[in-house]
């Protein structure tokens, strides 16, 4: 009965812990692993003497995520090509109800967080996204309250100096993305040009395991040529692909699937888009097969 109560209590906060861990790491799979480790530690603890279970769980989760983030940053220094966070269709982000800052799941925001040192990232997320006090953050991270304030101020300055303002998204945003992709399949350069900002960007993450553009493309004309060359109906491979427009990490997106020799569809790329003034500003293509495991949750 005691263990059963501990499990039920942990389950109350599991989604919250995953949402914080994901923002720390940019990886759903790693966030899930961390929270599983926290669950094991929780069940080995005499939970009846813990006055604030949520605070205890968040402290342990934060420190495990910090350790994982330090390792992750080292591996990203030698990452093949451009690194992008894992993304999920909104329909699968059922655990995120407790964190209301949807923009903190956007790909652009997660990329911005990469500019922060691990402890800066933890403090910034706990303060800006989860809205804990500096005193609480200090206890979670193992620093003084004054230090937590300084770290947050330093992190905020780094973020604000690079942060951009994008559109709010609705189902009209998905219509625009469908139009963009249909035009790419038809090879209609004029329509694509109308939908792309002159200073638009294209990011692609293959992780060295599948073909992908290894550097960010910053020129609209090059992006147009790339999409037409890959998706134009003149390409004999086009019949082997299908796409679904849907929201991904609260951004308008596309899930591109490929038909294999057995007649089965496999997700090959998840696109997400950032819009400015009603047109596309940034395109992110997650192609690394290790980051396309949609069955995690």
N, C-alpha and C positions, 0 to 999 in steps of 0.2 A: 504493500500500500504506500509506503514511504517513497519508494522508487517511482511508483506510478504518479504520485503527486509531483515529484520533481520533474518528470518528463512533461506532464501537462503544463507546469509552470514555465519550463523552457520553451515549449511550443508557442506560448503567448508572445515571446520576443524573437523567435527564430527569424521571421521575415524582416524585422527591424535590423537585426544583426547582419543579415545578408546584405541589406540595402546599404548599410554603412561600410561593410567590408568591400563591396563592389566599387563604391566611390573611392575607396582608398587604393584599390589595386587595378581597376579597369578590367577585371576578369571575373566573370560569373563563376567559372569552375573553381578558381582559387578561393573565391569568397565562400563558396559552398564547403570546400575542404576546411577552411579556417573555422567556420561555424560548427562543423562536425567535430573538430578537435575541442572546441569550447564546450560542446554538449557532453563529450566524454569527461572533461575536467569537472563540469558541473555535477554530473552523476556520481563522481568520486568524492564530492565535497559534502560535508554536513550542511545541507541547504537550510535547515531549520534555524540555524544561528545567523543567517544572512538577512539583515534588516531590509536592504534594498536590492532585490534580485536583478532588476534591470540595470542598475548602476554597476553591480558586480560583473554581470555578463558583458556589458559594454566595455568595461575596463580591460577584462581579459581579451575580448575580441580586438580591441584597439591595439593592444601590445602584440598580439599574434600577427595582426595585419601589418604593423610597423616592421616587424622582423621579416615578414614575407616581402614587403615593399622594398626593403633594402636589398634583398636578393634579386628581386625583379628588376630594379634599376640597373644593377650590374649586368644582368643578362641582356637588357635592352641596349646597352652600350655596344654590343656586338651583334645585335639583331640584324638579320638580313633584310634590307630594304626599309620601307617605312612602317613604323609600329602604329597600330590602331587598337583601341580597346575592343573587347568583345561587345556585341550588341544583341538584343533580343527583340522580337516583335512585342508590341505592348500587350497583346493577348496573353503572353507568357509571364509578364511581370506582375504576377498576382500578389507577390509578397511586399510590394512597395507602398502599400496604402498609408503606412505610418509616416512616411517622409513626403511632405507636400511640395518640395521644391523640384518640380519636374525638370526644369532647365538644367539641374545638376546632373541629369542623366544624359544630356546631349553630348554628342561626340566632341564637339568643339570645346565644351567645358572640361571634359575629361582629358583632352589633349593639353589644355591650359594647365591643369593640375600637374602635368609632367614637368613643369618649370619649377616646381616646389621641391624642397628637400623632404625626405620622409616625415620628419616631425612637423614641419610646416604644413604639410598636406593633412596630417591627422588633426592638428589644431584648427586649421582653416575649415575642414569639413565639420568637425564637432561644433564649431561656433557658428559658421555661416549657414550651413545646411541643416544641421540637427538642432541648432540653437541652444546649446548648453552654456552655462555661465563659465567665466574664466576660472572660477574656483573649482567647479566640477571637472573642467578639462584638465586642470593642473593635477587633480587626483587621478584621473584616468591615465594620463601620460607620464606621471611621475616627475613633475617639475613644479616650480613655485607659481603662484597666481600671477605675480608680476611678470615672470618669464613667459607665461602663456599669453599675456597681453602683447608683449613685445614680438613674440613669434607670429601672432595673428596679424599685427600691424605690418610686419615685414612681408608676410604672405599676401596680404591684401594689396599691398603696393605692387607686388609682382604680377598679380592677377589683373588688377585694374589697368595697368599699363599696356596690357595686351588684349583685354577683353573687348569683343565686338558686340554690337546690338543687332539681333536678327529678328525676323518677323515672328508673330504668333501664328500658330498653325491650326488649320481646320481641314475639313474634307475637300475644300477647294484647293488646298495645297496638294492633295493626292491627285486631283484632276490635272494640275500643272505637271506633276511628275509623270503621269501617264502620257500626256501630250509629248513631253520631252522624249520619253523612251520610244513611243510610237514613231516620232519623227526620226529618231536614230535608226530604227529598223527600216524605215522607208528611204533613208539617206537624204532627208530634207534638211539641208544646211541652213536655209533661211529661217525655218521655224526654230531650230535649235539655237541659232544665234540670237533670236528674239527672247529666248528663255534663259540665256546665260548672261551674267554680268561680265563686262569686259575684263574685270580683274578676278574672275572666278578661279577656283582652285579644284584640283582633282587629286585625292589621296587614295592609295591602294596598298593593301597589306596582304602579301602572299606568304610571308614568313620564310621565304626561300623554299617552300614546298610545292607551290603552284606558280604559274606565270602571273606576274603582276608588274605594274610600273614601279620601279624601285625608288623613284624620286617624285616629289610633289610637282605636278604640272600647274604652272601659274598663268598660262596664256589660253584665252577662250578658244582661239582658232585651233590650237593643238588638241584641246579637249574635244572640240567638234570632230576633228579628223579621227581621233581615237575612237569615239563612240560609233561613228559611222562605219569605220573599218571593222569593228568587232561585231556590230549588231545589224548591219544593213542586210535586207532580204536578198541582196545579191550574193551574200555569203551562203554557200551550200550547207553550212552547218546550222543555220538559223532555225530550221525546223526542229532541231533537237533541244530547243530551249523554250521555256515559258516563264512568265513573270507574274507576280502578284503585287499590286500596290497596297501598302499597309503602313501603319505607323510603327517605327522602330526606335526604341529608347525615347519615345515621345517626339520623334521627328518624322516627317514624311519620308517614306522609304520604299524600296523595291526588293522583293526576294526573288532572285533568279535561280531557276532549277534546270538541271540538265537531264536528258533522257539517256539511260545507259543501254547496253546491248540487250539486256533482259526486259526492256520496256518499263523499267522503274525510274522514278524521278528522284534526283538527289539535289539538295540545295548546294549551289556552287558559289554564289556571291550574295551578300546582303549589302545593299546600298542604303545610305542615309544621306539626306540633303538638308542644307541650311539655306534659307531664303532671306533676301534683303529687298525691300521695296517691290515685292511680288515676283521677283525672278531669282534664279538659282545663283547662289554665291559660292557654296562649297559642296563638293560631292565626295563622299567617303565610300570606298568599296572594300568590305571585309571579305577576303578570299582564303585566308589561312584556314585550312580544314580543321586545325586544332581549336579554332575559335567559332566553329559553326555547329557545335553540338547543342541542338535545340531541345534535346530531351533531358537537360540537366534538372529542371524543376518539374 
